[in-house]
Amino acid sequence: MLLRVRVSLPDRPGALGAVTRTLGAGGADILQVTVLESVAGRALDEFTVAVANPAVRERVTAGLEAAPGVRLEGIWETVEPPGAFPDLGVLAQVATNPSRGLATLVDAAPALFSAEWAALVETDPEPRVITTSWQAPDDLMLPELAPLRPRILSIPGGPHLAATPFDGTSTVLVVARRQAPPFHDVELTRLTVLADIVGAIVGKGAHSLG
């Protein structure tokens, strides 16, 4: 089982080592560490770890919650393989078959961003869902997406969202997750860059799945 673990910790020597020791003591195998930000004396780090079973996850959670100065922001399942450059794999698929480029991106986005579902939404003249990934709910409810720009959103009582428009179009890619913290600016930037490249490959008719 792969997990993403987001923690806030003091930005000082030894703090990261203490967190990694806590993860190891709980039985987690650390595969990747990403520094999301460092602000006002605290760092926000995200770990990708492998655990053998749910009991290990519970031990890791308990250990981090008890660690001095550490705040557990979230722990959730992921299928994103660390260090495998999955974005490049998706771009290669899109380049091979541009006519299915947007559908390919929508299908791949949940795994790429440790999310639950993704949707392609046309906003002009009225919002309508063009296509979704397979785990998207049937009664898809979305917040106001205008003005069209990369945004991090949340639906009260619903999922956290990251949304980015395709350049030169009124089409928006939306990625959503519930059992995880809100998307970070680093994730939104990555989503936006990926959408920009896919849009360039597909062309200005990016709103059409062809």
Secondary structure as GFF3:
##gff-version 3
##sequence-region A 1 210
A	DSSP	beta_strand	2	10	.	.	.	ID=ss1
A	DSSP	alpha_helix	15	26	.	.	.	ID=ss2
A	DSSP	beta_strand	29	39	.	.	.	ID=ss3
A	DSSP	beta_strand	42	50	.	.	.	ID=ss4
A	DSSP	alpha_helix	54	66	.	.	.	ID=ss5
A	DSSP	beta_strand	71	77	.	.	.	ID=ss6
A	DSSP	alpha_helix	86	96	.	.	.	ID=ss7
A	DSSP	three_ten_helix	98	100	.	.	.	ID=ss8
A	DSSP	alpha_helix	101	112	.	.	.	ID=ss9
A	DSSP	beta_strand	117	122	.	.	.	ID=ss10
A	DSSP	beta_strand	128	132	.	.	.	ID=ss11
A	DSSP	beta_strand	151	154	.	.	.	ID=ss12
A	DSSP	beta_strand	160	165	.	.	.	ID=ss13
A	DSSP	beta_strand	171	177	.	.	.	ID=ss14
A	DSSP	alpha_helix	185	202	.	.	.	ID=ss15
###
